[in-house]
């Protein structure tokens, strides 16, 4: 018999039991679930900060549910695999997690925005020295994976019967240990597969990190969710972009304009007390800046400033 104290004892002692699966706290508050750990946790936290949803200082202590500087938005820290279901049942109104996690859980959510974080492919792979060259040769074989639902669905569509071996890490080692004939695992660069002497047979699923939403919350909290969506979109759009400002003689303007297409062409403004000068502003790809600066100088630009862009709203 359980020795766990009853709810009555907890209430008497002043300790309230919190049920994570309660609906998000109120109609005026939007709860955003984000990963508490893993490879995408840090870039997602950076995205949240850049969007303006700053966390108050907490002495380095992170709670399960944390307020932000926006009194109508709170963060729920959770495992990436749990986030789709938390959003689906309304424990969170919106969440950030991988498309692979949504597919694995089969959660009934709406994917609002691809955040272009943690792009990867779920692939079917075998040992380099294996004679297997196609999925069809894996009939009745053992396939190791952390994604049993996606794996079973993939092979079922192919009309292939396999035995799915569930693992929770080091999936790449299983073919060499005799545990499995093949694996279904995430791969971004392919380097891990090569290091472990594995060869890709086919791609099972392409994934990225998404902002997802509870379907009911999209109706009842639409205005606030749209506000958060716009904030995230502006950060994603600004990635890899730089803002250039320079002074240019009017005689050199046409040559400069050819170098700076920008989003809708460069912005040109008069410079006070300098009739022969104009100020030219443009947004360009960060990857172009290194070579572009010298080209602009040669074309007659001076006083060139290069600035990073935090958010860009169209």
Long-range contacts (C-beta under 8 A, 24 or more apart in sequence): 20-64, 20-86, 20-91, 21-86, 21-89, 21-91, 22-91, 23-90, 23-91, 24-90, 24-91, 24-92, 24-93, 24-217, 25-74, 27-220, 27-221, 28-72, 29-72, 29-73, 29-74, 30-72, 30-73, 30-74, 30-93, 30-94, 30-217, 30-221, 30-224, 30-225, 30-228, 31-65, 31-73, 31-74, 31-75, 31-76, 31-91, 31-92, 31-93, 31-94, 32-73, 32-74, 32-75, 32-76, 32-92, 32-93, 32-94, 32-95, 32-96, 32-228, 33-75, 33-76, 33-77, 33-78, 33-83, 33-86, 33-87, 33-91, 33-92, 33-94, 33-95, 33-96, 33-97, 34-75, 34-76, 34-77, 34-78, 34-83, 34-95, 34-96, 35-77, 35-78, 35-79, 35-80, 35-83, 35-96, 35-97, 36-62, 36-77, 36-78, 36-79, 37-79, 38-79, 38-80, 39-118, 40-80, 40-98, 40-117, 40-118, 40-209, 43-117, 43-118, 44-96, 44-115, 44-117, 44-209, 47-96, 47-115, 47-117, 47-232, 47-235, 47-236, 48-75, 50-235, 50-310, 50-311, 51-228, 51-231, 51-232, 51-234, 51-235, 51-311, 52-231, 53-228, 53-231, 72-224, 73-224, 73-228, 81-105, 83-212, 84-109, 84-212, 87-212, 87-213, 87-214, 88-214, 89-214, 90-214, 90-216, 90-217, 92-214, 93-213, 93-214, 93-217, 93-221, 93-225, 94-211, 94-212, 94-213, 94-214, 94-217, 94-225, 94-228, 95-211, 95-212, 95-213, 96-209, 96-210, 96-211, 96-212, 97-209, 97-210, 97-212, 98-207, 98-208, 98-209, 98-210, 99-205, 99-206, 99-207, 99-208, 99-209, 99-210, 100-147, 100-150, 100-186, 100-205, 100-207, 102-210, 102-212, 103-149, 103-150, 103-205, 103-207, 104-147, 104-148, 104-149, 104-150, 105-149, 106-149, 108-215, 109-212, 109-213, 109-214, 109-215, 110-212, 110-213, 110-214, 110-215, 110-218, 111-210, 111-211, 111-212, 112-210, 112-211, 112-212, 112-213, 112-225, 112-229, 113-210, 113-211, 113-229, 113-232, 113-233, 113-236, 114-208, 114-209, 114-210, 115-208, 115-209, 115-210, 115-211, 115-232, 115-236, 116-208, 116-209, 116-236, 116-239, 117-208, 117-209, 118-188, 118-207, 118-208, 118-209, 119-188, 119-206, 119-207, 119-208, 120-186, 120-187, 120-188, 120-207, 120-208, 121-186, 121-187, 121-188, 121-203, 121-204, 121-205, 121-206, 121-207, 122-147, 122-150, 122-184, 122-185, 122-186, 122-187, 122-203, 122-204, 122-205, 122-206, 122-207, 123-184, 123-185, 123-186, 123-187, 123-193, 123-200, 123-201, 123-202, 123-203, 123-204, 124-154, 124-182, 124-183, 124-184, 124-200, 124-201, 124-202, 124-203, 124-204, 125-182, 125-183, 125-184, 125-185, 125-187, 125-193, 125-198, 125-199, 125-200, 125-201, 126-175, 126-181, 126-182, 126-183, 126-198, 126-199, 126-201, 127-175, 127-176, 127-197, 127-198, 127-199, 128-197, 128-198, 128-199, 129-197, 130-175, 130-181, 130-199, 132-181, 132-182, 132-201, 133-201, 134-201, 134-202, 135-160, 135-201, 135-202, 136-160, 138-162, 138-181, 138-182, 141-180, 141-181, 141-182, 142-179, 142-180, 142-181, 142-182, 143-180, 143-181, 143-182, 143-183, 143-184, 144-171, 144-174, 144-175, 144-179, 144-180, 144-182, 144-183, 144-184, 145-171, 145-183, 145-184, 145-185, 146-171, 146-185, 147-184, 150-184, 150-204, 150-205, 151-184, 151-204, 154-184, 154-204, 154-205, 172-196, 172-198, 230-313, 231-311, 233-313, 234-311, 234-312, 234-313, 235-310, 235-311, 237-311, 237-312, 237-313, 237-314, 238-309, 238-310, 238-311, 238-312, 240-285, 240-286, 240-287, 241-283, 241-284, 241-285, 241-286, 241-309, 241-312, 242-283, 242-284, 242-285, 242-286, 242-289, 242-306, 242-307, 242-308, 242-309, 243-281, 243-282, 243-283, 243-306, 243-307, 243-308, 243-309, 244-280, 244-281, 244-282, 244-283, 244-284, 244-289, 244-292, 244-296, 244-304, 244-305, 244-306, 244-307, 245-279, 245-280, 245-281, 245-303, 245-304, 245-305, 245-307, 246-279, 246-280, 246-296, 246-301, 246-302, 246-303, 246-304, 246-305, 247-271, 247-274, 247-277, 247-278, 247-279, 247-280, 247-301, 247-302, 247-303, 248-277, 248-278, 248-279, 248-280, 248-300, 248-301, 248-302, 249-276, 249-277, 249-300, 250-276, 250-277, 250-278, 251-276, 251-300, 252-299, 252-300, 252-301, 253-278, 253-280, 255-299, 255-300, 256-280, 256-296, 256-299, 256-300, 256-301, 259-292, 259-295, 259-296, 259-299, 260-284, 260-296, 283-309, 283-312
